[in-house]
Amino acid sequence: MKLVSLLAGVAAVALTAGAVSAQDIHQGQSSLTGSTTLYGNNTGFLAPIANAPANANLINAQNSGSSVSSWHAVGNAVNNLGTAETSDGATFTLTGSVSTDCAYYSGNNNTETLDFGQIGIYASDNTGPAAAFTMVAPAVLSIDTNLAGCNTANTVRIQKTDVRGMVNNSGSGYDTDVFQANLPYSIAASYTASGTGAPAAGSAQTLTVAENADQASRQHGAWKSAMSLDIVVPTPARALLAGTYAGTFGVTISAGL
């Protein structure tokens, strides 16, 4: 707020107040002292006439019957409330949470049975004793999914239920020198992922569980890609027993290293 009172007189004056400081205005001029003398700015008013009362020029400027011409101004401006700044602003932080999620698409069920059907053996009686009942050729299987991965650091693991591979649990006795009740197999997973260090473009990855191993794992940063699993059951040196050979393995993609 700014208040200025300019009282009648024979002179004109321009009054200004600074924007960053406040001051009381208490000044005037009288024809008794010429045209340039101003009195009492911020310090009260000193009359030009000896023994005159304080504010004599203000009183005279308000007296339309005076024989002495005077003008006088009284006013003030209120100073800033608070601190003025040459620069001001604010910092805003935006946040939003994303759920941890790992995926391996295998349809509606997490457990699938894949049946090779007939595992071929040399079955005729004229194949010769060395080849009789042995496996004709390797069994192979490829499993493909177009979605695998995790949106945080993760571990990919492939694990067989039984390190022996596919096992025949018929309970039949047999000559272990020429027959075997298990079929070892290998698993190789192929996909695209990055390492666990600094962010980097993904690269081709292969994770293999060997025939004589039960599991293998690898750690990655966040990734998503298609994944293929290639299973190979090689032909063993010994003959196969009648009955069913079965084995189970799992693929897991788990958050955490």
FIZAKOL-335477 format. One record per residue (C-alpha): residue number from 1; chain; x, y, z. Coordinates in nm, 3 decimals. Example, Ala and Ser with C-alpha at 12.3 -4.5 7.8 and 13.67 -1.06 7.14 Angstrom:
% FIZAKOL-335477
1,A,1.230,-0.450,0.780
2,A,1.367,-0.106,0.714
% end
This chain:
% FIZAKOL-335477
1,A,0.000,0.000,0.000
2,A,0.121,0.352,-0.079
3,A,-0.022,0.675,0.060
4,A,0.086,1.021,-0.046
5,A,-0.077,1.350,0.048
6,A,0.007,1.652,-0.166
7,A,-0.126,1.970,-0.017
8,A,-0.214,2.295,-0.192
9,A,0.059,2.552,-0.262
10,A,0.217,2.756,-0.535
11,A,0.474,2.498,-0.637
12,A,0.448,2.160,-0.813
13,A,0.654,1.854,-0.719
14,A,0.712,1.496,-0.842
15,A,0.720,1.230,-0.569
16,A,0.874,0.885,-0.611
17,A,0.924,0.584,-0.388
18,A,1.176,0.309,-0.449
19,A,1.040,-0.039,-0.516
20,A,1.264,-0.217,-0.268
21,A,1.272,0.024,0.026
22,A,1.017,0.215,0.228
23,A,1.050,0.566,0.355
24,A,0.838,0.828,0.521
25,A,0.779,1.137,0.306
26,A,0.773,1.460,0.504
27,A,0.903,1.744,0.294
28,A,0.798,2.080,0.166
29,A,0.897,2.422,0.042
30,A,0.815,2.780,0.133
31,A,0.842,3.106,-0.061
32,A,1.032,3.243,0.237
33,A,1.329,3.022,0.155
34,A,1.334,3.049,-0.221
35,A,1.242,2.797,-0.482
36,A,1.476,2.508,-0.404
37,A,1.487,2.443,-0.032
38,A,1.317,2.122,0.088
39,A,1.264,2.043,0.454
40,A,1.255,1.739,0.677
41,A,1.276,1.432,0.447
42,A,1.262,1.133,0.690
43,A,1.381,1.345,0.982
44,A,1.079,1.560,1.061
45,A,1.028,1.918,0.954
46,A,1.256,2.209,1.053
47,A,1.088,2.543,1.008
48,A,1.296,2.812,0.835
49,A,1.179,3.067,1.088
50,A,1.345,3.057,1.426
51,A,1.128,2.935,1.713
52,A,0.854,2.825,1.472
53,A,0.670,2.511,1.585
54,A,0.751,2.173,1.433
55,A,0.563,2.102,1.110
56,A,0.518,2.475,1.060
57,A,0.539,2.443,0.681
58,A,0.277,2.166,0.681
59,A,0.045,2.385,0.890
60,A,0.108,2.678,0.659
61,A,0.046,2.467,0.346
62,A,-0.298,2.383,0.486
63,A,-0.377,2.750,0.560
64,A,-0.544,2.909,0.260
65,A,-0.534,3.249,0.432
66,A,-0.158,3.256,0.487
67,A,0.055,3.534,0.341
68,A,0.337,3.288,0.277
69,A,0.311,3.038,-0.011
70,A,0.389,2.680,0.088
71,A,0.351,2.323,-0.033
72,A,0.406,2.018,0.177
73,A,0.384,1.639,0.124
74,A,0.329,1.367,0.384
75,A,0.324,0.999,0.301
76,A,0.487,0.660,0.333
77,A,0.525,0.331,0.153
78,A,0.513,-0.006,0.329
79,A,0.825,-0.220,0.285
80,A,0.829,-0.579,0.151
81,A,0.671,-0.848,0.362
82,A,0.907,-1.141,0.318
83,A,1.228,-1.169,0.118
84,A,1.243,-1.056,-0.243
85,A,1.428,-1.301,-0.471
86,A,1.590,-1.245,-0.808
87,A,1.515,-1.607,-0.898
88,A,1.262,-1.855,-0.763
89,A,1.118,-2.190,-0.861
90,A,1.041,-2.543,-0.745
91,A,1.150,-2.903,-0.809
92,A,0.887,-3.172,-0.868
93,A,0.955,-3.547,-0.839
94,A,0.732,-3.784,-1.036
95,A,0.702,-4.145,-0.916
96,A,0.510,-4.454,-1.019
97,A,0.559,-4.821,-0.933
98,A,0.585,-5.120,-1.169
99,A,0.515,-5.474,-1.045
100,A,0.785,-5.738,-1.075
101,A,0.689,-5.993,-1.337
102,A,0.859,-6.293,-1.496
103,A,0.702,-6.487,-1.781
104,A,0.732,-6.813,-1.972
105,A,0.430,-6.879,-2.192
106,A,0.326,-7.244,-2.206
107,A,-0.048,-7.211,-2.253
108,A,-0.304,-7.252,-1.979
109,A,-0.111,-7.525,-1.798
110,A,0.233,-7.507,-1.644
111,A,0.276,-7.884,-1.679
112,A,0.271,-8.055,-2.019
113,A,0.331,-8.418,-2.112
114,A,0.510,-8.466,-2.443
115,A,0.496,-8.826,-2.560
116,A,0.757,-8.956,-2.804
117,A,0.525,-9.247,-2.862
118,A,0.717,-9.552,-2.986
119,A,1.091,-9.539,-2.913
120,A,1.213,-9.758,-3.195
121,A,1.438,-10.055,-3.131
122,A,1.583,-10.323,-3.353
123,A,1.308,-10.576,-3.299
124,A,1.340,-10.843,-3.562
125,A,1.516,-11.170,-3.491
126,A,1.755,-11.134,-3.781
127,A,1.919,-10.808,-3.674
128,A,2.207,-10.983,-3.503
129,A,2.272,-11.010,-3.130
130,A,2.470,-10.684,-3.106
131,A,2.183,-10.466,-3.236
132,A,1.891,-10.661,-3.088
133,A,1.662,-10.442,-2.873
134,A,1.890,-10.139,-2.905
135,A,1.751,-9.793,-2.992
136,A,1.736,-9.730,-3.366
137,A,1.803,-9.352,-3.367
138,A,1.822,-9.054,-3.131
139,A,1.494,-8.900,-3.013
140,A,1.476,-8.523,-3.054
141,A,1.227,-8.257,-2.948
142,A,1.205,-7.879,-2.991
143,A,0.982,-7.661,-2.776
144,A,0.930,-7.296,-2.878
145,A,0.757,-7.011,-2.701
146,A,0.742,-6.652,-2.823
147,A,0.737,-6.502,-2.471
148,A,0.994,-6.550,-2.199
149,A,1.173,-6.303,-1.973
150,A,1.157,-6.085,-1.663
151,A,1.140,-5.709,-1.601
152,A,1.411,-5.711,-1.333
153,A,1.739,-5.889,-1.259
154,A,1.667,-6.261,-1.279
155,A,1.794,-6.618,-1.291
156,A,1.707,-6.863,-1.569
157,A,1.727,-7.224,-1.452
158,A,1.668,-7.558,-1.624
159,A,1.651,-7.859,-1.392
160,A,1.583,-8.229,-1.441
161,A,1.384,-8.416,-1.180
162,A,1.620,-8.713,-1.210
163,A,1.984,-8.681,-1.321
164,A,1.953,-9.027,-1.483
165,A,1.720,-8.878,-1.745
166,A,1.419,-9.080,-1.866
167,A,1.381,-9.378,-1.635
168,A,1.199,-9.709,-1.687
169,A,1.036,-9.807,-1.357
170,A,0.887,-10.137,-1.476
171,A,1.052,-10.322,-1.189
172,A,1.169,-10.599,-1.419
173,A,1.502,-10.765,-1.353
174,A,1.761,-10.737,-1.631
175,A,2.121,-10.800,-1.722
176,A,2.293,-10.469,-1.654
177,A,2.579,-10.557,-1.888
178,A,2.356,-10.542,-2.195
179,A,2.042,-10.351,-2.087
180,A,1.977,-10.011,-1.924
181,A,1.670,-9.874,-1.749
182,A,1.744,-9.508,-1.819
183,A,1.789,-9.279,-2.118
184,A,2.009,-8.974,-2.052
185,A,1.917,-8.659,-2.244
186,A,2.050,-8.306,-2.292
187,A,1.856,-7.976,-2.297
188,A,1.970,-7.657,-2.468
189,A,1.779,-7.329,-2.429
190,A,1.831,-7.045,-2.679
191,A,1.708,-6.687,-2.624
192,A,1.822,-6.322,-2.631
193,A,1.917,-6.142,-2.311
194,A,2.171,-5.905,-2.156
195,A,2.409,-5.948,-1.865
196,A,2.369,-5.823,-1.509
197,A,2.607,-5.524,-1.541
198,A,2.540,-5.191,-1.708
199,A,2.245,-5.168,-1.952
200,A,2.343,-5.312,-2.290
201,A,2.185,-5.454,-2.602
202,A,2.079,-5.816,-2.570
203,A,2.275,-6.096,-2.735
204,A,2.215,-6.460,-2.820
205,A,2.228,-6.684,-2.511
206,A,2.253,-7.063,-2.482
207,A,2.194,-7.246,-2.155
208,A,2.271,-7.619,-2.169
209,A,2.209,-7.906,-1.929
210,A,2.437,-8.191,-2.035
211,A,2.330,-8.556,-2.049
212,A,2.501,-8.638,-1.720
213,A,2.399,-8.313,-1.538
214,A,2.080,-8.238,-1.349
215,A,2.065,-7.858,-1.388
216,A,2.217,-7.536,-1.522
217,A,2.143,-7.168,-1.462
218,A,2.237,-6.821,-1.585
219,A,2.182,-6.470,-1.451
220,A,2.059,-6.173,-1.653
221,A,1.933,-5.823,-1.631
222,A,1.577,-5.750,-1.747
223,A,1.503,-5.918,-2.081
224,A,1.227,-6.058,-2.297
225,A,1.247,-6.266,-2.613
226,A,1.137,-6.587,-2.773
227,A,1.293,-6.903,-2.627
228,A,1.353,-7.243,-2.782
229,A,1.434,-7.566,-2.597
230,A,1.608,-7.845,-2.787
231,A,1.606,-8.188,-2.623
232,A,1.820,-8.472,-2.755
233,A,1.800,-8.835,-2.633
234,A,2.102,-9.005,-2.791
235,A,2.112,-9.375,-2.872
236,A,2.265,-9.562,-2.577
237,A,2.518,-9.839,-2.617
238,A,2.304,-10.097,-2.436
239,A,1.962,-10.235,-2.519
240,A,1.630,-10.099,-2.392
241,A,1.384,-10.268,-2.161
242,A,1.019,-10.305,-2.249
243,A,0.793,-10.050,-2.083
244,A,0.781,-9.671,-2.049
245,A,1.082,-9.446,-2.012
246,A,0.981,-9.112,-1.855
247,A,1.157,-8.804,-1.730
248,A,1.063,-8.451,-1.623
249,A,1.246,-8.121,-1.638
250,A,1.146,-7.766,-1.556
251,A,1.230,-7.419,-1.684
252,A,1.202,-7.133,-1.436
253,A,1.270,-6.762,-1.475
254,A,1.285,-6.609,-1.127
255,A,1.334,-6.251,-1.010
256,A,1.659,-6.217,-0.817
257,A,2.013,-6.335,-0.870
% end
